[in-house]
Amino acid sequence: MTEASNEGKALAGRVALVTGGCGGLGQATAERLRQDGATVIISDLDAEQGPQIADALGVQFVQQDVSSEPTWRSLTDVLSEQYGGLDILVNNAAILRADNIEAETLEQFQRVMAVNCESVFLGIQNCLPLMSKPGAAIINVCSSSAEMGYPQFCAYTASKAAVRSLTMSTAIYLKQQGRPIRCNSVHPDGIITPMVMDIAGEPPVMSREMGMQAASFACEPAAVADVIGFLASDAARHINGAAIKVDNTSTIHPPYW
């Protein structure tokens, strides 16, 4: 899509990075941002399917282990040299394990924290120097579990609570520094993605233990991507440090175990 054809779109002229771009939500987010006029780069560990997915979406692909600081440095070099910087960072990459506090091993816990939380820290820290233009935005994909806690997802819930706290700290810091960068988190619950389906079974029937929405249906990735697209745009210019729930009441009407 040419620059001229993007003229007038909400994200025209902006460069966006979506981590975990090969997953269901990552693909939906990349597509939404591209449709809104952004130049989109997706990163993912999957070097086999990554280029094919990126080609189908009309975006660019970079292989990356988000828990590795050297790969973040390499990626930011690419963003600086090939794209002249970054306007939108979507920290979406995550893994989901089902284990309680007694069953989870330290190694398993640390791996989930590395991918789900440390990657957000690394992403923000490494990308901030590239985000100097007005309207820059960081969107961290969090979870309803950051507030509720699910006993059978010990590491995952801990990692998402940490992401929420990091989001608030980052937003306040950037505000204090007078830097034109907003930082918000999106809190979905029960998205129909391959990662969730591996744990919960097949739609439309999903286990109660997953903490699904009170109305008994899960949302499609595009519904969450729409919120991310909004937060990336100037329409959300006064939204900063917020936790935006896309959970169909699951946080205020918790499921019964």
C-alpha positions in Angstrom: 0.0 0.0 0.0 1.5 3.3 -1.0 1.9 6.3 1.3 -0.5 8.3 -0.8 -3.2 5.7 -0.3 -2.8 5.9 3.5 -3.3 9.7 3.5 -6.0 10.7 5.9 -5.9 7.4 7.9 -5.5 7.5 11.7 -2.0 6.0 11.7 -0.7 7.3 8.4 3.0 7.9 8.4 3.6 5.9 11.6 5.8 2.9 12.2 4.5 0.1 14.5 6.1 -2.9 16.0 3.9 -5.9 17.2 5.7 -8.6 19.1 4.3 -12.1 19.0 3.1 -11.2 15.6 2.5 -14.8 14.4 -0.2 -15.5 17.1 -3.9 -14.9 16.7 -4.0 -11.5 18.5 -0.6 -10.5 17.0 -1.9 -11.0 13.5 -5.2 -9.3 14.1 -3.4 -6.3 15.6 -0.9 -6.1 12.8 -3.8 -6.1 10.3 -5.7 -3.4 12.2 -2.7 -1.1 12.4 -1.9 -1.6 8.7 -5.5 -0.9 7.8 -5.2 2.3 9.8 -2.3 3.4 7.7 0.8 2.3 9.7 3.9 0.7 8.4 3.9 -2.5 10.5 6.7 -4.8 11.6 5.9 -8.0 13.4 8.4 -10.0 15.4 8.2 -13.6 16.5 10.3 -16.6 17.3 8.7 -18.6 14.5 11.1 -18.1 11.6 9.4 -20.7 9.5 5.9 -19.3 9.4 6.8 -15.7 10.2 7.7 -14.6 6.6 4.6 -16.2 5.2 2.3 -14.6 7.8 3.9 -11.2 7.2 3.5 -11.5 3.5 -0.2 -12.4 3.8 -0.8 -9.4 6.1 1.2 -7.0 4.0 3.7 -6.3 6.8 7.4 -7.0 7.5 8.8 -9.8 9.7 11.8 -9.9 12.0 12.7 -13.1 13.9 13.1 -12.3 17.6 13.3 -14.0 21.0 11.6 -11.2 23.1 13.2 -12.5 26.3 16.7 -11.9 24.8 18.2 -8.4 25.2 20.6 -8.9 22.2 17.7 -9.5 19.9 16.0 -6.3 21.0 19.2 -4.4 20.3 19.4 -5.9 16.8 15.7 -5.2 16.2 16.0 -1.5 17.2 19.0 -1.2 14.9 16.7 -2.4 12.1 14.0 0.0 13.1 16.4 2.9 13.3 18.2 2.2 10.0 15.4 1.1 7.8 12.4 3.0 9.2 13.9 6.0 10.9 12.4 5.2 14.3 9.3 3.9 15.9 5.9 5.4 16.8 3.9 2.5 18.1 5.1 -0.4 20.3 2.7 -3.3 21.0 4.1 -5.7 23.5 1.9 -8.7 22.7 4.2 -11.7 22.9 3.3 -14.2 25.7 3.1 -17.8 26.7 0.5 -19.6 28.7 1.1 -22.5 31.1 -1.5 -24.3 33.3 0.1 -25.0 36.6 -0.8 -24.2 40.2 1.6 -22.8 42.9 2.6 -26.4 44.0 3.0 -27.9 40.6 4.9 -25.1 38.9 8.7 -25.5 38.9 11.0 -22.5 39.3 12.4 -23.0 35.8 8.8 -23.0 34.3 7.9 -19.9 36.4 11.0 -18.0 35.3 10.4 -18.8 31.6 6.9 -17.4 31.7 8.1 -14.3 33.5 10.9 -13.9 31.0 8.6 -14.0 27.9 5.5 -12.3 29.4 7.1 -9.6 31.6 10.8 -9.2 31.1 10.1 -8.8 27.4 7.9 -5.8 28.1 10.6 -4.2 30.1 13.2 -4.9 27.4 10.9 -3.7 24.7 10.1 -0.4 26.4 13.7 0.2 27.4 15.2 -0.5 24.0 12.5 1.2 22.0 12.1 4.5 23.9 15.1 6.1 22.3 13.4 5.6 18.9 10.1 7.1 20.0 10.6 10.9 19.8 7.7 12.0 17.6 4.5 13.4 19.0 1.7 10.8 19.2 3.9 7.9 20.1 2.2 5.1 22.0 3.1 1.9 23.9 0.4 -0.7 24.3 1.1 -3.6 26.6 -1.2 -6.6 26.2 -2.1 -7.6 29.7 -5.0 -9.8 31.0 -8.0 -9.8 33.3 -5.9 -12.2 35.4 -3.7 -9.2 36.4 -6.6 -8.2 38.8 -8.3 -11.5 39.5 -5.7 -14.2 39.8 -6.4 -17.7 38.5 -5.1 -20.5 40.8 -4.4 -22.8 37.9 -2.3 -20.2 36.0 0.2 -19.3 38.7 3.1 -17.9 36.6 0.8 -16.3 33.9 -1.2 -14.3 36.4 1.9 -13.1 38.2 3.5 -12.0 34.9 0.4 -10.1 33.8 0.1 -8.3 37.2 3.7 -7.3 36.8 3.0 -6.0 33.3 0.2 -3.8 34.6 2.4 -2.3 37.3 5.2 -1.7 34.8 2.7 0.1 32.5 1.7 2.5 35.2 5.3 3.2 36.3 6.3 3.8 32.6 3.3 6.1 32.0 4.1 8.2 35.1 7.8 8.3 34.3 7.3 9.5 30.7 4.8 12.1 31.9 7.2 13.4 34.4 9.9 13.6 31.8 7.7 15.6 29.5 8.0 13.0 26.7 5.1 12.7 24.2 4.7 9.0 24.7 1.6 7.4 26.2 1.7 3.9 27.8 -1.5 1.9 28.4 -2.4 -1.8 28.9 -5.2 -3.8 27.4 -6.8 -6.5 29.5 -8.7 -9.1 27.5 -10.1 -12.4 28.8 -11.0 -15.4 26.8 -9.8 -14.6 23.3 -10.2 -17.3 20.8 -6.6 -17.8 19.8 -4.5 -21.0 19.2 -2.6 -20.3 22.5 -5.8 -20.2 24.5 -7.4 -23.1 22.7 -4.4 -25.3 23.5 -5.3 -24.9 27.1 -9.1 -24.5 27.1 -10.4 -26.8 24.4 -12.4 -25.9 21.3 -14.9 -23.1 20.7 -17.6 -22.4 21.5 -17.4 -24.5 24.6 -14.5 -23.3 26.9 -13.7 -24.5 30.4 -15.0 -22.5 33.4 -11.5 -22.7 34.9 -10.3 -20.3 32.2 -12.4 -17.6 33.7 -14.5 -16.9 30.6 -16.9 -14.0 30.3 -20.1 -14.0 32.3 -22.2 -14.0 29.1 -20.6 -17.4 28.1 -18.9 -16.3 24.9 -15.3 -15.5 24.1 -14.2 -12.6 21.9 -12.4 -12.8 18.6 -8.9 -11.4 18.3 -10.1 -8.6 16.1 -12.2 -7.2 19.0 -9.1 -6.7 21.1 -7.1 -5.4 18.1 -9.7 -2.7 17.5 -9.0 -1.4 21.0 -5.3 -1.5 20.5 -5.7 0.4 17.2 -7.7 3.0 19.1 -5.1 3.4 21.8 -2.4 3.8 19.2 -4.2 6.7 17.6 -4.6 10.4 18.4 -8.2 9.7 19.4 -6.8 8.3 22.6 -4.4 11.2 23.2 -5.7 11.8 26.7 -5.6 8.2 27.7 -2.4 7.4 29.5 -1.5 4.8 32.2 -5.0 3.2 31.8 -6.0 -0.4 32.0 -8.6 -1.0 29.3 -10.7 -4.0 29.9 -12.0 -6.1 27.0 -13.5 -8.9 29.2 -17.3 -8.8 28.8 -17.7 -8.3 32.6 -15.5 -11.2 33.7 -13.5 -9.0 36.0 -16.6 -7.6 37.9 -18.5 -10.9 37.6 -15.9 -13.6 38.2 -16.5 -17.2 37.1 -17.1 -19.9 39.7 -14.4 -22.5 39.9 
